[in-house]
């Protein structure tokens, strides 16, 4: 049902036109002046504006100028008893579709209304098709040779008209932000902002201010008001990476945003409405965190409406070769050297590696290799991978731990655990993600154990 806003200072005309339009199945809204009209245009989704040229001491042209100044695309028709070519030209320049003179013939009015709404419908359909095509192009830019990744892209296409929360899980470096960006780019919010933040990089107090904003004087150093990322993402998408690392107090505030659609700045006394889609990601098991009391179950339910799990690169080796080609193309362009390449032996070396850092590590290894060696064609021994990371690391570290306990029978169980963690970390070249996987614990648990070791 199309919504039509009638703006006229004469009560009888507004009511007559309203009854006529409602009888034809339209939804009719009425305003007697510019202030009422602007308020309705801001609060309602209006398909067609029909405004009188003279509204007492006001001018309907000013309403068209206001729409243009605020970037609002609303079809409009000017009505007036003072018809002139000059007025018609001015109205058309301001974006009016048509110009009717009073007294208005009901049949002619309905004919004009049908025409303008048909035009709007066609334009909207073209926009939808263009956005859908652009969304497909965005997905085509994601390397997805393997079956699991192709399935993920199919899910993204299926939900492009649904504004639901998505929880993306997977190890560090698998491309969670890339998938989040694709979800945003193919959604109805694609024209709005995409605002990412890594929740584990900031202390809780600073993260609170970054997400929800603060008012001047809320704390030491708050010398001015700050809007916060939720308000910055208004009309678009906020991507919360490593959501499992936020503390209990922020979990409560985040839950309120998801439930009520409003934020309260640090030090502020009132809440502010926001229209934001939240996408979240984590490399940890939030269900286990809920069982341990570190994460709220109600927040997990809100975030995990649609789960998407990205498998690690070692479990989708079909994607390694096309990813290598993708990164080589990027490097050729960035370094302005179309001859950059790697040999078949180098490609085999990349295919055999376990990639504990996943896609991000693959990209970094190629960049590092071309930085260390002039090329333009690198061989296997010039690919800057220090050592393969596979199951042998775990067995070596376990053997060392057993030997240590036999050599030192007086060591406490805690000491043995600490030494074992340190050996695994050393074997994994201090890669915490890889070490956590070898140890069979989450990265957050490993980080907590390392903090407890510090003197």
Buried (B, 14 or more C-beta within 10 A) or exposed (E): EBBBBBBBBEEEBBBBBBEBBEEBEBBBBBBBBBEBBBEBBEEEEBBBBBBBBBBEEBBBBBBBEBBEEEEBEBBBBBBBEEBEEEBBEBBEEBBBBBBBBBEBEBEEBBEBBEEBBEEBEEEEEEEEEEBBEEBEEBBEEBBBBBEBBEEBBEBBBEBBEEEEBBBBBBBBBBBBBBBBBBBBBBBEBBEBBBBBBBBBEBEBEEBBBBBBBBBEEBEEEBEEBBBBBBBBBBEBBBBBBBBBBBBEEBBEBBBBBBEEBEBBBBBBEEBBEBEBBBBBBBBBBBEBBBEEEBBBEEBBEBBBEBEBEBBBBBEBBBBBBEBBEBBBEEBBEEBEEEEBBBBEEBBEBBEEBBBBBBBBBBBBBBBEBBEEBEBBEBBBEBBBBEEEBEEEBBEBBBEBBEEBBEEEEEBEEEEBBBBBBBBBBEBBEEBBBBBBBBBEBBBBBBBEBBEEEEE
